[in-house]
């Protein structure tokens, strides 16, 4: 079966159950589009709020009638404001969304039972963070379930390896990573350890084997997984051709228009994702550091997403007086949603200061943009180690041991200069470009992720 063909398999229905956070919603929506392109009907389930959010921020995903959204009923979601002073930058304000999805267990079961009467097989793909929501549905007679690992296999492996008591030696550049408990809440660690059903048909990893194959293989070892399950590496990300075509559209974002006027590789893109909140003081240090570096920059300064992004106004983060006027020749401050992948793919971007969420990490690898790694919480510190120590496509903004100290403008300035205007930065940039080229080849038509992995998965669920 080929993508875009006329073949429609009405004997198999696919049910997608995402975690209600932007990076997770987007991953499973992109995967939905990829699976739908093979002629399968996909049912994307969630609250009305989060389905609306997923569609609103869907990047270049084209509307597809084979993706059906199901707005399942839940109690109202408490719209807590993000707290920039929370310990360790952990986004506790998103917990009400997680609770809302715990209430979807019964409606998901109802939907799956209904679909099971009409089709030969129902395939549930669930983000492992919401495994409780599908606990009943996976037991329906003609249902198969597959866990979607939203992290790199590298990250997932080291959490499980430590939790299992380090049952074997690990070779490579990161033999002794820092204890996972230093940056990941115990509840999250336990969720990773207990989030897969023994009956599941296999695991889907949001990565590609070129960079992560060693750790996918380690994850499949019996000491870690308990049993042998099929493992697929499927990263449904738009490649350069899609982005170039998309950049030609008339109504492109204002920051892309600004980038068109800048020299190749001259701009650092600074963005910390959708779960990080900064105080005015912290944001001020970042802004002044960028100004003092005298490098061109785009600074995305947006408060973290609420559990319901449509509830109320976002807090406006204040910058030092006169800053935006002083830097208007060299920089741009953006306070709204931006098309990040298009920005990173732009020829004028030469660096990326990032919180190291996995989506941002992979997008930097795909586009060949070196990273100044500034992880905040959860999976991000391990992702940062993967980029800087294993793949060597970035440098560290600050050591994890200094995470509670205020990052000063002078530190920001020095890191930006190292990445954008030093021999060290040039070497990292060269490595990033080389790895990007190899990833694109591996994900292109006929390559490992663009062809074999997804086709193997489609063949498996439609067998």
C-alpha positions in Angstrom: 0.0 0.0 0.0 1.4 3.4 -1.0 0.7 6.8 0.5 -1.7 8.9 -1.5 -3.1 5.9 -3.4 -6.7 5.1 -3.9 -6.7 2.0 -1.7 -8.9 2.4 1.3 -8.7 -0.2 4.1 -12.1 0.0 5.8 -11.3 -3.1 7.8 -8.9 -1.3 10.1 -9.7 1.7 12.2 -6.9 3.6 14.0 -7.6 5.5 17.2 -5.1 8.1 18.3 -5.0 9.1 22.0 -2.5 12.0 22.6 -1.3 13.7 25.7 -2.9 17.2 26.1 0.3 19.3 25.7 1.3 21.0 22.4 4.4 19.0 21.6 2.5 15.7 22.2 -0.6 16.8 20.4 1.3 17.8 17.3 3.4 14.6 17.2 0.3 12.3 17.1 -1.6 14.6 14.7 1.4 14.5 12.3 1.4 10.7 12.6 -2.3 10.7 12.0 -1.7 12.5 8.7 1.0 10.0 7.7 -1.2 7.0 8.5 -4.2 8.5 6.8 -2.1 9.0 3.6 -2.1 5.2 3.4 -5.9 5.1 3.1 -6.7 4.2 6.7 -9.4 6.0 8.7 -8.0 7.7 11.8 -10.0 8.7 14.8 -8.2 11.5 16.8 -9.7 11.7 20.3 -9.5 14.3 23.0 -11.3 17.2 24.7 -12.9 19.8 22.4 -10.3 22.3 23.7 -7.3 20.2 22.8 -8.6 19.0 19.4 -9.2 22.6 18.6 -5.6 23.5 19.7 -4.1 20.6 17.6 -5.9 21.8 14.5 -5.0 25.5 15.0 -1.3 24.8 15.4 -1.0 22.0 12.9 1.9 23.4 10.9 1.7 22.3 7.2 -0.7 19.4 7.8 -3.2 19.4 5.0 -6.9 18.7 5.9 -7.7 15.0 5.4 -11.2 13.7 5.5 -9.8 10.4 6.7 -8.9 12.1 10.1 -12.0 12.3 12.2 -11.8 14.3 15.4 -13.9 13.2 18.4 -14.5 15.8 21.0 -15.1 13.7 24.1 -17.0 15.1 27.1 -15.0 16.0 30.2 -15.6 18.3 33.2 -14.4 21.9 32.7 -10.6 22.3 32.6 -9.2 24.6 35.3 -7.3 27.4 33.6 -4.4 27.9 36.1 -1.9 30.7 35.2 1.6 29.5 34.6 3.9 30.3 37.5 7.4 31.5 36.5 8.6 31.1 40.1 7.7 27.4 40.4 10.5 25.2 41.6 12.6 23.8 38.8 10.3 25.4 36.1 8.0 22.3 36.3 4.7 23.3 34.6 2.4 22.3 37.4 -0.4 24.5 35.8 -0.8 21.8 33.1 -2.0 19.2 35.6 -5.7 20.0 35.1 -5.4 18.9 31.4 -3.8 15.7 32.5 -6.6 15.1 34.9 -9.2 15.8 32.2 -7.7 13.0 30.1 -7.9 10.6 33.0 -11.7 11.2 32.7 -11.7 10.0 29.1 -11.3 6.3 30.0 -15.1 5.5 29.7 -15.8 7.6 26.5 -12.7 6.1 24.8 -13.9 2.6 25.7 -17.4 3.5 24.3 -15.9 4.7 21.0 -13.6 1.7 20.6 -16.4 -0.7 21.3 -18.5 1.0 18.7 -15.7 0.9 16.1 -15.0 -2.8 17.0 -18.5 -3.8 15.8 -17.9 -2.2 12.4 -14.3 -3.2 11.6 -12.1 -6.3 11.6 -9.5 -4.6 13.8 -9.2 -1.5 15.9 -5.7 -0.2 16.4 -5.1 2.1 19.4 -1.9 4.3 19.3 -1.6 6.0 22.7 0.9 8.4 24.1 2.4 6.5 27.0 1.7 9.5 29.3 -2.1 8.8 29.0 -2.0 5.0 29.2 -4.6 5.1 32.0 -7.1 6.6 29.6 -7.0 3.5 27.3 -6.7 0.9 30.1 -10.2 -0.5 29.4 -10.2 0.0 25.7 -7.1 -2.1 25.0 -9.0 -5.2 26.4 -11.7 -5.1 23.8 -11.6 -8.4 21.8 -10.4 -7.2 18.3 -8.2 -4.3 19.5 -4.5 -4.0 19.2 -2.5 -1.3 21.1 0.8 0.4 20.4 2.6 2.7 22.8 3.9 5.9 21.2 7.2 7.0 22.8 7.2 10.8 22.5 10.9 11.0 23.7 14.0 9.9 21.9 14.8 6.2 22.6 18.0 7.5 24.2 16.0 9.2 26.9 13.4 6.5 27.4 16.1 3.8 27.7 18.2 5.6 30.3 15.1 6.2 32.5 14.1 2.5 32.3 17.7 1.3 32.6 18.2 3.2 35.9 14.8 2.1 37.2 15.6 -1.5 36.5 18.8 -1.3 38.5 21.2 -0.8 35.6 21.1 -4.5 34.6 24.0 -4.3 32.2 26.9 -2.1 31.1 26.2 0.6 28.5 28.9 1.5 26.1 29.3 4.8 24.3 29.9 8.5 25.1 27.4 8.5 28.0 28.2 5.5 30.2 27.3 7.2 33.5 24.5 9.8 33.0 23.4 11.8 36.0 20.7 10.2 38.2 17.3 10.7 36.5 15.8 11.7 39.8 17.8 15.0 39.7 15.6 16.4 36.9 12.6 14.2 36.5 9.8 14.0 39.1 9.3 10.6 40.7 5.7 10.5 39.4 7.0 10.9 35.9 9.6 8.2 36.3 7.0 5.8 37.6 4.7 6.7 34.7 7.4 5.7 32.2 8.1 2.5 34.1 4.5 1.4 34.3 3.0 3.0 31.1 3.0 0.0 28.7 0.6 -2.9 28.6 2.1 -6.4 28.3 -0.6 -7.1 25.7 0.5 -4.2 23.4 1.5 -5.1 19.9 4.7 -3.0 19.9 6.2 0.4 20.3 6.5 3.4 18.0 9.5 5.7 18.7 9.3 9.4 17.6 12.8 9.4 16.2 14.9 7.8 13.4 17.3 4.9 13.6 20.2 6.8 12.2 20.7 8.8 15.4 18.8 6.6 17.9 19.1 3.0 16.6 21.5 1.9 19.3 19.0 2.9 22.0 16.0 1.4 20.2 17.9 -1.9 20.2 18.7 -1.5 23.9 15.1 -0.8 24.7 14.1 -4.1 23.1 16.3 -6.1 25.4 14.4 -8.4 27.7 16.0 -6.9 30.9 14.4 -3.6 30.0 11.2 -4.5 28.1 10.3 -7.7 29.8 9.4 -9.3 26.5 10.3 -9.0 22.8 8.0 -6.5 21.0 8.3 -5.0 17.5 9.9 -1.6 17.5 9.3 1.1 14.8 11.1 4.4 14.5 8.6 6.8 12.8 9.2 10.5 12.9 6.5 12.2 10.8 8.2 15.5 10.2 7.9 17.7 7.1 11.2 17.8 5.2 12.9 20.6 3.3 10.8 20.4 0.2 7.6 20.8 2.1 9.0 23.8 4.0 10.3 25.5 0.9 6.9 25.2 -0.8 5.2 26.4 2.3 7.5 29.5 2.4 6.2 30.6 -0.9 2.7 31.2 0.4 1.5 34.7 0.4 0.6 35.1 4.1 3.9 34.0 5.7 4.7 35.0 9.3 6.3 38.4 9.8 9.5 36.8 11.3 10.0 34.9 8.0 9.8 38.2 6.1 12.4 39.6 8.4 14.6 36.6 8.0 14.5 37.0 4.2 16.4 40.3 4.6 19.2 38.8 6.7 22.5 37.2 5.7 22.8 33.3 5.5 23.5 31.7 8.9 23.6 35.1 10.7 20.6 34.8 13.1 20.1 32.9 16.3 16.6 31.8 17.1 15.7 31.9 20.8 12.7 30.0 22.0 11.9 27.9 25.0 8.8 25.9 24.0 5.3 25.9 25.4 5.8 24.8 29.0 8.5 27.3 30.2 7.6 30.6 32.0 10.2 33.2 32.8 10.0 36.0 35.3 10.5 39.6 34.0 14.0 39.5 35.6 15.0 36.3 33.8 13.6 37.5 30.5 15.5 40.8 30.9 18.8 39.0 31.4 18.2 37.0 28.2 17.3 40.2 26.2 20.3 42.2 27.4 22.6 39.2 26.8 21.4 39.0 23.2 21.8 42.7 22.7 25.4 42.7 24.1 26.4 39.8 21.8 25.7 42.0 18.8 24.4 39.0 16.9 21.2 39.0 15.0 18.4 37.3 16.8 14.7 36.3 16.9 13.5 36.1 20.5 10.1 34.3 21.1 8.8 35.7 24.3 5.6 34.0 25.1 4.3 32.7 28.4 3.8 28.9 28.8 0.5 27.5 27.5 -2.3 27.2 30.0 -4.1 23.8 30.3 -6.7 25.5 28.1 -5.0 27.9 25.8 -8.3 29.6 24.9 -9.1 30.6 28.5 -8.2 34.2 29.2 -5.3 36.4 28.2 -1.7 35.4 28.4 0.6 37.3 30.7 2.8 39.8 28.9 6.5 39.3 29.9 8.1 42.8 30.4 11.5 43.6 28.9 13.9 46.4 29.9 12.6 49.8 28.9 13.6 50.8 25.4 15.0 47.4 24.6 12.9 46.7 21.5 13.6 50.1 20.1 17.3 49.7 20.6 17.6 46.3 18.9 15.2 46.8 16.0 18.0 46.7 13.4 19.6 43.6 14.9 16.7 41.7 16.4 13.1 40.9 16.6 10.9 40.1 19.6 7.8 37.8 18.8 5.0 37.3 21.3 2.7 35.0 19.4 2.7 31.5 18.0 5.5 31.0 15.4 6.0 28.4 12.7 9.2 27.0 14.3 10.1 24.4 11.7 9.9 26.9 8.9 12.1 29.3 10.9 14.7 26.7 11.6 14.7 25.7 7.9 15.3 29.3 6.8 18.8 29.9 5.3 19.4 32.9 7.6 19.2 30.9 10.8 22.6 29.9 12.2 21.8 28.8 15.8 19.0 27.9 18.1 18.9 28.6 21.9 16.5 26.0 23.2 14.9 24.3 26.2 15.6 21.0 24.4 12.1 19.6 24.3 12.4 16.6 21.9 10.4 18.2 19.1 12.8 21.2 19.1 15.8 18.9 19.3 14.8 16.8 16.3 13.8 19.9 14.3 17.2 21.3 14.9 18.8 18.0 13.8 16.6 17.8 10.7 17.4 21.4 9.6 21.1 21.3 10.6 20.9 24.1 13.1 23.3 23.9 16.1 21.8 24.3 19.6 22.7 26.3 22.7 21.1 23.8 25.1 19.3 25.3 28.1 17.1 22.5 29.6 14.5 23.3 32.1 12.8 20.1 33.5 11.6 16.6 32.9 13.1 14.9 29.8 14.9 18.1 28.6 18.3 17.6 30.5 18.7 14.1 29.0 17.8 15.4 25.6 20.4 18.1 26.0 23.0 15.5 26.8 22.0 13.6 23.7 22.6 16.6 21.5 25.8 17.9 23.2 27.6 14.8 24.3 26.4 12.0 22.0 25.5 13.7 18.7 27.8 16.7 19.3 25.5 19.2 17.6 25.3 21.8 20.4 26.9 23.3 23.4 25.7 23.7 27.0 24.3 27.1 28.1 24.7 26.3 31.8 25.5 23.1 33.8 22.6 21.4 35.4 24.1 22.0 38.8 23.7 25.7 38.4 20.0 25.5 37.4 18.7 27.4 40.4 21.0 30.4 39.8 19.9 33.4 37.8 21.3 33.2 34.3 23.0 36.6 33.8 23.3 38.6 30.6 27.0 38.1 30.5 26.6 34.3 30.4 24.0 34.6 27.7 26.2 36.9 25.7 29.2 34.5 25.9 27.2 31.5 24.9 25.7 33.3 21.9 29.1 34.4 20.8 30.6 30.9 21.2 27.8 29.4 19.1 27.6 32.1 16.4 31.1 33.6 16.1 33.8 31.2 17.2 35.8 28.3 15.8 34.1 26.1 18.3 30.7 27.2 16.9 31.9 26.6 13.4 32.9 23.0 14.2 29.5 22.4 15.8 27.7 24.0 12.8 29.6 21.8 10.4 28.7 18.6 12.4 25.1 19.7 12.5 25.0 20.2 8.7 26.6 16.8 8.1 24.2 15.0 10.4 21.2 16.8 8.9 22.2 15.7 5.4 22.5 12.1 6.6 19.1 12.3 8.4 17.4 13.6 5.3 18.8 10.8 3.2 17.7 8.2 5.7 14.1 9.7 5.8 13.8 10.3 2.1 11.9 8.1 -0.3 13.4 4.6 -0.1 15.2 5.6 3.1 14.8 4.0 6.5 12.2 6.2 8.1 10.5 7.6 4.9 9.7 4.2 3.6 10.5 1.0 5.5 9.5 1.9 9.0 6.0 3.3 8.3 5.3 0.7 5.5 6.3 -2.1 7.9 3.9 -0.7 10.5 1.1 -0.2 8.0 1.6 -3.8 6.7 1.6 -5.1 10.3 -1.7 -3.5 11.4 -3.5 -4.3 8.1 -2.2 -7.9 7.9 
